[in-house]
Amino acid sequence: MAKTAKTRIPVDVAELTKAQAKVEHMRLALELEGHDKRYYQDDAPSVTDAEYDALRQRYNAIEKRFPEFVTSDSPSQKVGAAPSGRFKKVRHAMPMLSLDNAFAEQDVLDFVGRIERFLKLQDDKIDFSAEPKIDGLSMSLRYEGGELVTAATRGDGAEGEDVTANIRTLEDVPQKLKGRNVPDICEVRGEVYMTKKAFLALNERQKAAGDTIFANPRNSAAGSLRQKDPSITASRPLGFFAYAWGEMSAMPEDTQSGMIGWFQRCGFKTNPLTKLCHSTDQLIAFHRKIEEQRAELDYDIDGVVYKIDRIDWQERLGFVSRTPRWAIAHKFPAERATTVLRDIEIQVGRTGSFTPVGKLEPVGVGGVIVQNVTLHNEDYIKGIGGDGEQLRDGRDIRIGDTVVIQRAGDVIPQVVDVVIDKRPKNAKEFHFPKKCPCPLHTDVVREETATGEEGSRARCTGEFACPFQKIEHLRLFVSRRAFDIDGLGEKQIQFFFDEGWVKEPADIFTLPRRNARLKLEEIEGYGETSVRNLFASIEGRRRISLERFIYALGMRHVGETTALALARGYGSWQAFHDAGLKVAKGDEETIAEMDALDQIGDTVIRSVAAYFGESHNRGIVERLTKEVTILDAEKPKSNSAVAGKTVVFTGSLEKMTRDEAKATAERLGAKAAGSVSKKTDYVVAGPGAGSKLAEAKKHGVAVLTEDEWLKLIGE
């Protein structure tokens, strides 16, 4: 039996010092950013919904206690995922936001209590519209003059994919709205789904034809809708439930339940289980009833959604961060099953991080055949949690064990327990590798946490020399959020890498020049047309925005939003490049300037220093910049009084939130920074301003009250 660490209980957020909270806030932000990337970009989530929500809840609790930690880059301010890039992008007239989650009945009581306090209700009762939470693909349908003109996925909430041609093939979506009371502009929102029966039949056809087998109805619905050929979508049995709306030139009803009835009169299907509830007890009773019926339903659901019925109250309640105050999703408990762990394999990620994956005897969990399970890290296998606490009462996980797995939502399951009574005598302890499984067999080290302690994540030290990391860097480079090179997917990149034709990013742009020797058009799977299209796509990406270029370099801890912050902060590649070289040499003034940028802290600065401090990386960058043109960050177009100025907000603002203040400053051409330096132009200080106000006085920076700031910007 592996030794277990001494149990440590995480410090309650209310007891954290500000310094401790700042460190944990940074750590949680990085962890959440990593989980978001694995879920939305890599389609390889490594934690359950419950674990993710626990991390986010603690993160939000820290921000609630220390609101000065909140930035526009905070995970609490984000929703959804960016459009895939396969379809034309559509900007939503009104954002498609996500819902906050409730996991226990007490969470529902707290939700209702917050609403009552916010609305300051006395004797008025609150009615709620309650409906099953469909596990499908969110969709927004725009009608003008009653005619369907656009259908778009949610995407990142602000921008989605145009799938109009495919949506037109769905019987549940009317091409023209029925009835007389139809606004000139009308956006109907709901969920595209596939029934369980249709899903099983589709997989049988896919299997017979030798095509892809889908994991679950949600994936099959999403895959069917994202076909380039609408006729393929038409051949797939997709349904649509309407339950919400976006932009409306006029509201035909004044309640949520009234709108559901209006959707029906317009020709839409709505969920027949939707019910009007008049108390918290009725909400909880409805949740229990739907959970009991869950297995009998012919479509997947993962909870129940409660919404304030009166629309005027919805409008009064508004939104907080990325979620509406007037609605919540009451999730169902995670689904579990028991099976045998046959083997453990190590996967090496782009940054060299090791992820152990358990290979299971296939088992069905909630309609999904599960064969792989995430084992997170070395400590998790030993029975040790992230804070040193015991997991599974300290029971380790061995090859051959009978394990209890849990699946919450559409994610890779995890092992939640080991059935010791069924452990065979020949069960093998898993010894975490000390060397990378790559041909170089480079050393494996445990990462340090933000506090300098040994972390739980192991990683290969080979960096770009490690083939596993090289190929992952190349995949990131061509991904939709980086260079977005059409025709260079994972399979193509792997093929070119294995052939030795593309070993680093610059090689992609020299492919057309080398094709006289390579003769791609003669390779099976290619032809003159596909090669011509590939080369055209490569040529079309020789000009790239600064933020995409920085993100594409693959520096650790520099995600898309961090890259955008660096691009805005430096303006040009040359300025950022020079700063990176100076930071790598330990130039204190340059480090201080980078640290003063909004959303940039020690972790990112160390990553930039490590990247530019490695000669191999500098060579990659030098060869790449000879092949591409990097566009300067967009300069402020405003001629306002604060255009080009750097401003820091501190203390409690009373007439706007800090995010609203920062957004306004940036809209007017100013730079909203997170810390004060001698290059800061203004510090806007509200009640409770502390160290930043002291720094402003130290550097002689102009200090403004909130009213003085509003007067300066003319608002």
VOGU-3710 file (C-alpha; in Angstrom, 3 decimals, decimal comma):
1> maktaktrip> 0,000/0,000/0,000  1,394/3,389/-0,963  2,075/5,872/1,839  -0,378/8,704/2,191  0,301/12,285/3,099  -0,954/13,797/6,317  -4,478/15,072/5,870  -4,735/18,851/5,461  -8,031/20,714/5,464  -8,205/23,630/2,985
11> vdvaeltkaq> -8,362/26,978/4,773  -11,829/28,501/4,690  -11,969/31,459/2,300  -13,168/33,690/5,138  -9,951/32,955/7,041  -7,493/33,596/4,199  -5,213/36,604/4,444  -5,207/38,868/1,405  -1,749/37,573/0,423  -2,883/33,955/0,736
21> akvehmrlal> -6,062/34,699/-1,196  -4,109/36,355/-4,014  -1,838/33,327/-4,386  -4,762/30,882/-4,373  -6,779/33,115/-6,711  -3,912/33,001/-9,207  -3,521/29,235/-8,804  -7,228/28,566/-9,262  -7,377/30,865/-12,304  -4,560/28,913/-13,953
31> eleghdkryy> -6,191/25,608/-13,031  -9,590/26,687/-14,355  -7,989/28,057/-17,523  -6,325/24,682/-18,037  -9,572/22,792/-17,482  -11,410/25,148/-19,869  -8,768/24,561/-22,538  -8,929/20,794/-22,148  -12,736/20,866/-22,316  -13,352/23,428/-25,053
41> qddapsvtda> -10,217/23,223/-27,232  -8,790/19,738/-26,713  -12,072/17,888/-26,106  -10,206/16,090/-23,315  -11,522/17,276/-19,933  -9,626/15,851/-16,960  -12,065/16,540/-14,106  -15,742/15,931/-13,535  -18,360/18,657/-13,606  -18,621/18,395/-9,825
51> eydalrqryn> -14,873/18,919/-9,316  -14,805/21,772/-11,796  -17,760/23,447/-10,131  -16,116/23,077/-6,710  -12,995/24,836/-8,032  -15,073/27,596/-9,587  -17,165/28,035/-6,437  -14,035/28,518/-4,312  -12,609/30,888/-6,942  -15,831/32,915/-6,956
61> aiekrfpefv> -15,852/33,000/-3,148  -12,368/34,528/-3,151  -13,449/37,154/-5,697  -16,546/37,936/-3,660  -14,397/38,619/-0,603  -11,689/40,446/-2,573  -13,451/42,100/-5,558  -10,238/43,917/-6,483  -8,924/40,563/-7,773  -11,579/40,475/-10,512
71> tsdspsqkvg> -10,329/41,270/-14,026  -11,851/40,968/-17,474  -9,691/37,855/-17,888  -11,083/36,128/-14,783  -12,698/32,729/-15,453  -15,745/34,127/-13,627  -16,238/36,585/-16,488  -16,188/33,999/-19,305  -18,816/31,758/-20,867  -18,795/28,946/-23,431
81> aapsgrfkkv> -16,079/28,454/-26,041  -14,977/30,267/-29,160  -16,510/29,209/-32,503  -14,677/26,299/-34,133  -13,779/28,183/-37,310  -15,383/25,596/-39,624  -18,399/27,838/-40,267  -18,950/31,537/-40,812  -19,146/33,446/-37,544  -22,342/35,135/-36,357
91> rhampmlsld> -22,372/37,917/-33,761  -25,292/37,482/-31,376  -27,464/40,584/-31,037  -27,866/39,605/-27,369  -25,311/37,366/-25,614  -26,138/33,704/-25,055  -24,979/33,267/-21,469  -24,690/30,191/-19,257  -26,567/29,355/-16,060  -25,280/29,121/-12,520
101> nafaeqdvld> -25,555/25,639/-11,002  -27,227/24,262/-7,897  -26,209/20,814/-6,650  -28,093/20,589/-3,376  -31,541/21,590/-2,168  -29,931/24,230/0,062  -28,491/25,840/-3,084  -32,041/26,214/-4,407  -33,191/27,771/-1,124  -30,273/30,207/-1,299
111> fvgrierflk> -31,153/31,056/-4,918  -34,757/31,902/-4,033  -33,623/33,838/-0,947  -31,263/35,996/-3,032  -34,097/36,823/-5,417  -36,441/37,808/-2,583  -33,800/40,069/-1,039  -32,864/41,632/-4,385  -36,478/42,367/-5,336  -37,286/43,444/-1,748
121> lqddkidfsa> -40,547/41,533/-1,878  -43,022/41,613/0,983  -46,193/39,617/0,344  -45,696/39,079/-3,401  -45,244/35,417/-4,234  -42,711/34,303/-6,846  -43,782/31,957/-9,606  -41,125/29,884/-11,382  -41,167/28,150/-14,737  -39,405/24,781/-14,285
131> epkidglsms> -38,230/22,577/-17,168  -35,870/19,636/-17,778  -32,340/20,710/-18,742  -31,795/19,149/-22,155  -28,298/17,801/-22,785  -27,919/19,056/-26,347  -26,554/21,934/-28,413  -27,756/25,486/-27,713  -29,151/27,257/-30,763  -30,389/30,760/-31,624
141> lryeggelvt> -32,856/31,158/-34,515  -33,347/34,667/-35,925  -36,582/35,503/-37,744  -37,204/38,728/-39,636  -40,697/39,401/-40,918  -41,580/35,931/-39,648  -39,019/34,253/-41,949  -36,019/32,274/-40,676  -32,875/34,164/-41,733  -30,078/32,882/-39,457
151> aatrgdgaeg> -29,354/29,969/-37,146  -26,272/30,176/-34,923  -24,683/28,070/-32,193  -23,883/29,638/-28,824  -20,092/29,652/-29,377  -18,458/31,820/-26,720  -21,742/33,522/-25,898  -20,986/36,595/-27,990  -20,190/34,896/-31,296  -21,334/31,557/-32,710
161> edvtanirtl> -21,291/29,499/-35,905  -23,682/30,024/-38,808  -25,471/26,681/-39,307  -28,556/28,072/-41,049  -28,487/25,661/-43,995  -28,339/22,672/-41,654  -31,030/23,940/-39,279  -33,428/24,352/-42,208  -33,469/20,541/-42,523  -35,008/20,065/-39,041
171> edvpqklkgr> -38,743/19,376/-38,982  -39,066/20,961/-35,534  -37,838/24,352/-36,814  -40,489/26,298/-38,781  -39,227/28,210/-41,805  -42,008/30,752/-41,256  -43,612/31,544/-37,912  -47,328/30,889/-37,522  -49,887/33,121/-35,830  -50,604/36,836/-35,942
181> nvpdicevrg> -48,675/38,185/-32,951  -45,192/37,852/-34,496  -42,627/40,675/-33,950  -40,685/41,972/-36,963  -37,452/40,787/-35,317  -37,631/37,629/-33,263  -34,852/35,388/-31,940  -36,032/32,026/-30,634  -33,529/30,051/-28,593  -33,500/26,448/-27,510
191> evymtkkafl> -31,716/23,118/-27,720  -30,981/20,795/-30,645  -31,012/17,189/-29,446  -31,225/13,579/-30,617  -33,447/10,985/-28,951  -31,835/7,915/-27,406  -33,716/5,634/-29,782  -32,573/7,608/-32,820  -29,023/7,677/-31,448  -28,813/3,901/-31,129
201> alnerqkaag> -30,253/3,437/-34,618  -27,780/5,968/-36,059  -24,824/4,178/-34,465  -26,020/0,889/-35,938  -26,020/2,484/-39,401  -22,633/4,080/-38,766  -21,201/0,733/-37,664  -22,602/-1,076/-40,717  -21,121/1,566/-43,020  -17,764/1,529/-41,226
211> dtifanprns> -18,186/5,167/-40,166  -17,591/6,973/-36,848  -19,436/5,624/-33,804  -20,753/8,439/-31,590  -20,283/8,352/-27,809  -23,675/9,754/-26,806  -26,744/11,549/-28,189  -25,327/15,014/-27,433  -22,139/14,369/-29,421  -24,095/12,853/-32,285
221> aagslrqkdp> -26,441/15,869/-32,377  -23,517/18,310/-32,393  -21,633/16,298/-35,021  -24,723/15,999/-37,207  -25,427/19,720/-37,046  -21,839/20,690/-37,866  -21,771/18,902/-41,219  -20,591/20,911/-44,202  -23,142/19,060/-46,317  -26,715/19,857/-45,138
231> sitasrplgf> -27,967/16,642/-46,739  -26,041/14,691/-44,095  -27,745/16,710/-41,369  -31,089/16,059/-43,053  -30,427/12,305/-42,834  -29,900/12,520/-39,082  -32,962/12,516/-36,750  -32,535/15,805/-34,862  -35,146/17,554/-32,724  -35,450/21,061/-31,267
241> fayawgemsa> -37,075/22,337/-28,067  -37,719/26,108/-27,821  -37,428/27,636/-24,343  -35,885/31,137/-24,535  -35,414/34,216/-26,697  -32,816/36,780/-27,700  -33,477/40,054/-29,512  -37,198/40,841/-29,839  -38,537/43,996/-31,454  -41,643/43,498/-29,287
251> mpedtqsgmi> -42,533/41,049/-26,517  -45,696/39,041/-27,295  -46,071/37,866/-23,651  -45,047/39,139/-20,228  -44,178/35,827/-18,539  -41,819/32,920/-19,193  -44,719/30,465/-19,230  -46,608/32,775/-21,576  -43,635/32,771/-23,965  -43,571/28,957/-23,911
261> gwfqrcgfkt> -47,202/28,980/-25,045  -46,377/31,576/-27,700  -43,555/29,389/-29,034  -46,066/26,575/-29,445  -48,493/28,822/-31,323  -45,651/29,873/-33,637  -45,031/26,243/-34,617  -42,245/25,193/-32,217  -42,060/22,147/-29,998  -41,612/22,867/-26,300
271> npltklchst> -40,878/20,389/-23,542  -44,203/18,933/-22,337  -42,775/18,457/-18,822  -42,351/22,210/-18,295  -44,332/23,256/-15,227  -45,255/26,436/-13,351  -44,223/26,192/-9,694  -45,411/28,528/-6,929  -42,975/27,764/-4,100  -39,529/26,402/-3,296
281> dqliafhrki> -41,098/23,156/-2,095  -42,756/22,713/-5,478  -39,422/23,339/-7,263  -37,662/20,648/-5,237  -40,581/18,228/-5,662  -40,457/18,822/-9,436  -36,692/18,120/-9,447  -37,190/14,829/-7,593  -39,990/13,764/-9,924  -37,994/14,513/-13,084
291> eeqraeldyd> -34,954/12,674/-11,668  -37,161/9,607/-11,131  -38,430/9,849/-14,722  -34,960/10,499/-16,174  -34,213/6,927/-17,262  -37,622/6,633/-18,943  -37,228/9,761/-21,087  -36,136/9,274/-24,697  -33,704/12,183/-24,525  -30,769/12,974/-22,234
301> idgvvykidr> -31,163/15,530/-19,450  -28,676/16,472/-16,729  -30,852/18,525/-14,407  -33,772/20,935/-14,126  -33,804/24,676/-14,904  -35,760/27,149/-12,769  -36,622/30,604/-14,165  -38,515/33,532/-12,658  -41,812/33,558/-14,522  -42,417/37,334/-14,638
311> idwqerlgfv> -40,286/38,872/-17,372  -40,278/42,324/-15,761  -38,710/40,730/-12,676  -36,176/38,964/-14,901  -35,208/42,357/-16,301  -34,937/43,896/-12,821  -32,756/41,054/-11,597  -30,450/41,252/-14,631  -27,124/39,450/-14,758  -24,099/38,954/-12,556
321> srtprwaiah> -20,822/38,071/-14,242  -21,612/35,412/-16,862  -24,979/34,233/-15,491  -28,524/35,596/-15,030  -29,702/36,200/-11,452  -33,186/35,021/-12,337  -32,407/31,434/-13,413  -30,433/28,452/-12,153  -29,735/24,877/-13,249  -30,382/22,299/-10,516
331> kfpaerattv> -28,058/19,471/-11,613  -28,541/15,762/-11,010  -25,987/13,718/-9,028  -23,121/12,174/-10,981  -23,657/8,780/-12,609  -21,583/5,813/-11,424  -20,649/2,277/-12,488  -18,243/-0,502/-11,462  -15,662/-2,121/-13,743  -12,074/-3,438/-13,875
341> lrdieiqvgr> -8,959/-1,332/-14,487  -6,912/-3,246/-17,104  -3,951/-0,901/-17,545  -2,584/2,611/-16,964  -1,005/4,647/-19,755  0,778/8,003/-19,655  -0,179/10,806/-22,038  2,289/13,680/-22,540  0,736/17,102/-23,171  1,991/20,166/-25,035
351> tgsftpvgkl> 3,778/21,569/-22,002  5,207/18,180/-21,065  2,631/17,496/-18,352  1,955/13,828/-17,649  -1,634/12,613/-17,445  -2,199/8,985/-16,421  -5,178/7,417/-18,179  -6,795/4,219/-16,956  -7,842/1,645/-19,549  -11,073/0,020/-18,421
361> epvgvggviv> -13,067/-3,055/-19,168  -15,785/-1,264/-21,232  -18,836/-0,347/-19,163  -22,020/1,630/-19,805  -22,578/4,767/-17,733  -25,660/6,832/-18,485  -25,948/5,503/-22,028  -22,247/6,011/-22,807  -19,772/3,175/-23,269  -16,767/4,163/-21,161
371> qnvtlhnedy> -13,335/2,632/-21,821  -10,965/5,316/-20,471  -10,830/7,095/-17,135  -8,679/9,997/-16,003  -6,387/9,311/-13,063  -5,220/12,936/-12,836  -1,707/12,565/-11,402  0,689/10,448/-9,339  -0,785/11,520/-5,995  -4,339/10,744/-7,099
381> ikgiggdgeq> -3,309/7,170/-7,918  -1,700/6,884/-4,462  -4,851/8,154/-2,754  -3,648/11,695/-2,003  -5,654/14,824/-2,824  -4,492/18,204/-4,107  -4,173/19,633/-0,588  -2,540/16,515/0,836  -5,810/15,085/2,152  -6,620/11,383/1,843
391> lrdgrdirig> -8,750/10,220/-1,075  -10,766/6,995/-0,944  -9,621/6,612/2,705  -6,067/6,402/1,399  -6,707/3,446/-0,933  -4,363/3,471/-3,916  -5,368/2,407/-7,430  -3,739/-0,684/-8,915  -3,869/-2,385/-12,291  -6,396/-5,208/-11,981
401> dtvviqragd> -8,509/-3,423/-9,347  -12,284/-3,319/-9,468  -13,060/0,402/-9,421  -16,114/2,613/-9,052  -16,146/5,255/-11,772  -18,187/8,427/-11,881  -19,338/10,413/-14,867  -20,837/13,883/-14,412  -21,897/15,460/-17,676  -20,209/14,773/-20,983
411> vipqvvdvvi> -16,675/14,398/-19,629  -14,049/11,696/-19,141  -15,009/9,828/-15,954  -12,822/9,497/-12,886  -12,248/6,755/-10,316  -14,042/7,621/-7,079  -13,347/4,405/-5,174  -11,596/1,042/-5,200  -13,405/-2,149/-4,160  -10,671/-3,588/-1,928
421> dkrpknakef> -12,610/-6,805/-1,294  -12,308/-7,603/-5,002  -8,600/-6,720/-5,342  -6,844/-9,721/-6,955  -3,586/-11,043/-5,505  -1,756/-10,181/-8,722  -2,955/-6,541/-8,795  0,043/-4,403/-9,779  1,034/-1,140/-8,118  1,610/1,583/-10,678
431> hfpkkcpcpl> 5,015/3,247/-10,482  5,009/6,689/-12,037  7,769/6,974/-14,666  10,939/8,876/-13,802  11,790/9,210/-17,490  9,644/10,462/-20,376  8,347/7,639/-22,627  9,653/9,585/-25,642  12,785/8,256/-27,448  14,947/10,799/-25,589
441> htdvvreeta> 13,938/9,410/-22,159  14,364/12,839/-20,586  13,924/13,362/-16,845  10,513/13,851/-15,260  10,073/16,468/-12,506  7,209/17,578/-10,290  6,098/21,150/-10,979  6,233/23,807/-8,298  3,043/25,498/-7,124  2,607/29,277/-6,959
451> tgeegsrarc> 3,798/29,119/-3,329  7,017/27,311/-4,285  5,903/23,907/-2,939  6,087/20,676/-4,899  2,949/20,276/-6,942  1,085/17,134/-7,984  1,647/17,519/-11,726  4,668/15,783/-13,266  6,177/16,935/-16,528  8,921/16,037/-18,965
461> tgefacpfqk> 11,916/18,394/-18,923  12,648/17,866/-22,622  10,618/20,916/-23,715  10,800/21,331/-27,527  13,324/18,523/-27,842  10,656/16,045/-26,717  8,746/14,695/-29,760  5,500/14,509/-27,786  5,730/18,198/-26,939  6,847/19,184/-30,428
471> iehlrlfvsr> 3,783/17,682/-32,055  1,466/19,220/-29,456  3,034/22,647/-30,027  2,469/22,261/-33,763  -1,159/21,295/-33,196  -1,646/24,382/-31,060  0,077/26,515/-33,702  -2,373/25,559/-36,473  -5,440/25,505/-34,191  -8,379/27,817/-34,744
481> rafdidglge> -7,371/30,228/-31,971  -3,831/30,524/-33,260  -2,962/30,531/-36,983  -6,174/28,661/-37,910  -4,742/26,946/-41,001  -7,527/25,073/-42,784  -6,459/21,659/-44,055  -3,852/21,150/-41,322  -5,690/19,138/-38,722  -4,224/16,736/-36,177
491> kqiqfffdeg> -3,855/13,880/-38,667  -2,121/16,026/-41,289  0,246/17,575/-38,753  1,084/14,127/-37,375  1,757/12,817/-40,892  3,993/15,759/-41,859  5,825/15,482/-38,531  6,381/11,727/-38,854  7,712/12,233/-42,385  10,132/14,878/-41,092
501> wvkepadift> 8,641/17,586/-43,318  7,328/19,820/-40,511  9,396/19,900/-37,308  8,715/23,512/-36,294  6,212/26,257/-37,246  8,386/27,897/-39,915  8,450/24,585/-41,830  4,723/24,947/-42,518  5,318/28,117/-44,520  8,188/26,589/-46,498
511> lprrnarlkl> 6,079/23,589/-47,580  4,929/25,240/-50,849  8,536/26,025/-51,790  9,650/22,486/-51,004  6,807/20,734/-52,812  8,792/20,332/-56,023  10,764/17,745/-54,052  8,034/16,474/-51,708  5,322/16,057/-54,408  2,381/16,048/-51,983
521> eeiegygets> -0,144/15,638/-54,793  1,231/12,143/-55,446  0,601/10,977/-51,868  -2,485/8,881/-51,167  -5,244/11,049/-49,749  -4,011/14,135/-51,533  -4,492/15,442/-55,032  -3,790/18,581/-57,013  -6,928/20,320/-55,756  -6,414/19,492/-52,051
531> vrnlfasieg> -2,737/20,451/-52,206  -3,602/23,708/-53,966  -6,215/24,481/-51,302  -3,774/23,659/-48,503  -1,089/25,920/-49,914  -3,636/28,705/-50,441  -4,683/28,365/-46,794  -1,046/28,556/-45,683  -0,414/31,625/-47,833  -3,554/33,230/-46,435
541> rrrislerfi> -2,123/33,015/-42,921  1,157/34,824/-43,548  -0,411/37,923/-41,962  -1,540/37,450/-38,379  -2,639/39,597/-35,472  -0,197/40,112/-32,627  -2,360/38,414/-29,991  -2,822/35,283/-32,129  0,910/35,138/-32,824  1,801/35,379/-29,132
551> yalgmrhvge> -0,746/32,677/-28,285  0,541/30,436/-31,100  4,056/30,405/-29,604  2,741/28,067/-26,916  4,358/29,678/-23,889  3,228/28,032/-20,666  0,437/29,894/-18,841  -0,068/32,237/-21,825  -3,554/31,452/-23,039  -5,658/33,348/-25,521
561> ttalalargy> -6,797/36,072/-23,127  -3,331/36,509/-21,620  -1,878/36,830/-25,126  -4,453/39,525/-25,862  -3,443/41,412/-22,705  0,239/41,261/-23,709  -0,571/42,389/-27,255  -2,579/45,361/-26,001  0,112/46,193/-23,495  3,021/46,272/-25,967
571> gswqafhdag> 1,286/47,144/-29,224  3,836/45,564/-31,583  5,774/42,329/-31,910  9,083/44,145/-31,758  8,150/45,809/-28,469  6,999/42,534/-26,924  9,984/40,620/-28,317  12,426/43,146/-26,857  10,610/43,058/-23,511  10,746/39,256/-23,514
581> lkvakgdeet> 14,510/39,270/-24,036  14,996/41,805/-21,248  12,738/39,897/-18,852  14,745/36,741/-19,596  17,900/38,609/-18,541  16,239/39,732/-15,302  15,896/43,422/-16,174  13,982/44,731/-13,153  12,473/47,782/-14,849  11,087/45,712/-17,723
591> iaemdaldqi> 9,749/43,097/-15,285  8,007/45,852/-13,319  6,488/47,281/-16,513  5,177/43,863/-17,552  3,831/43,239/-14,059  1,931/46,548/-14,244  -0,080/45,309/-17,238  -3,634/44,346/-16,426  -4,080/40,547/-16,040  -0,317/39,870/-16,039
601> gdtvirsvaa> 1,404/38,499/-12,922  4,461/36,611/-11,726  3,475/33,264/-13,264  3,129/34,706/-16,764  6,296/36,776/-16,407  8,266/33,675/-15,407  6,881/31,823/-18,423  7,840/34,645/-20,806  11,323/34,773/-19,234  11,768/31,005/-19,530
611> yfgeshnrgi> 10,635/31,031/-23,156  12,883/33,853/-24,336  15,725/32,599/-22,165  15,954/29,376/-24,218  18,098/29,691/-27,364  16,126/26,927/-29,103  12,924/28,947/-28,683  14,575/32,118/-29,932  15,706/30,246/-33,034  12,165/28,998/-33,691
621> verltkevti> 10,831/32,547/-33,378  13,556/34,027/-35,583  12,904/31,536/-38,396  9,135/31,969/-38,081  9,150/35,778/-38,186  10,990/35,612/-41,516  7,966/33,823/-42,977  5,073/35,870/-41,564  3,967/39,455/-41,036  2,794/40,244/-37,513
631> ldaekpksns> 0,240/43,035/-37,382  0,416/45,620/-34,630  -2,336/45,568/-32,034  -5,251/47,803/-32,947  -4,549/51,326/-31,791  -7,156/53,347/-29,926  -9,418/55,149/-32,372  -10,846/57,477/-29,760  -9,789/61,107/-29,439  -11,062/61,214/-25,864
641> avagktvvft> -9,262/62,928/-23,008  -7,889/59,568/-21,785  -6,848/58,019/-25,107  -3,392/56,498/-24,728  -3,400/56,977/-20,952  -2,853/54,222/-18,369  -5,423/54,092/-15,580  -5,726/51,926/-12,467  -9,003/51,454/-10,570  -8,845/50,709/-6,846
651> gslekmtrde> -11,228/50,598/-3,921  -15,004/50,145/-4,165  -16,595/51,977/-7,096  -20,155/53,052/-6,370  -21,597/54,069/-9,748  -20,248/51,179/-11,826  -18,542/47,840/-11,356  -14,804/47,627/-11,799  -15,257/45,616/-14,997  -17,602/48,279/-16,363
661> akataerlga> -15,052/50,969/-15,475  -12,234/49,086/-17,206  -14,369/48,396/-20,265  -15,284/52,079/-20,506  -11,641/53,125/-20,183  -10,556/50,723/-22,924  -13,431/51,828/-25,156  -12,138/55,384/-24,860  -8,621/54,330/-25,819  -7,084/54,084/-22,338
671> kaagsvskkt> -5,162/51,128/-20,935  -6,664/49,629/-17,758  -3,752/48,299/-15,705  -3,798/46,078/-12,646  -1,003/47,730/-10,676  0,527/51,181/-10,268  3,918/52,167/-11,697  5,626/55,425/-12,587  4,102/55,105/-16,072  0,541/55,156/-14,691
681> dyvvagpgag> -1,344/58,334/-15,630  -4,399/58,120/-13,364  -5,500/56,162/-10,315  -9,259/56,213/-9,763  -9,755/55,560/-6,046  -13,004/54,614/-4,369  -13,730/53,915/-0,691  -11,388/51,363/0,826  -8,479/52,078/-1,526  -5,267/50,751/-0,004
691> sklaeakkhg> -1,826/49,870/-1,343  -2,483/51,113/-4,881  -3,393/54,536/-3,527  -0,140/54,553/-1,554  1,794/53,574/-4,678  0,133/56,400/-6,609  1,264/58,944/-4,031  4,758/57,408/-4,035  5,092/57,812/-7,820  3,301/61,151/-7,985
701> vavltedewl> 0,428/59,732/-10,052  -2,748/61,811/-10,356  -5,492/60,418/-8,099  -9,150/60,926/-9,092  -12,412/60,211/-7,337  -15,027/58,274/-9,255  -16,970/61,496/-9,952  -13,816/63,237/-11,196  -13,125/60,304/-13,512  -16,644/60,401/-14,924
711> klige> -16,344/64,150/-15,466  -12,990/63,660/-17,224  -14,408/61,132/-19,668  -17,620/63,111/-20,131  -20,048/60,573/-18,689
//
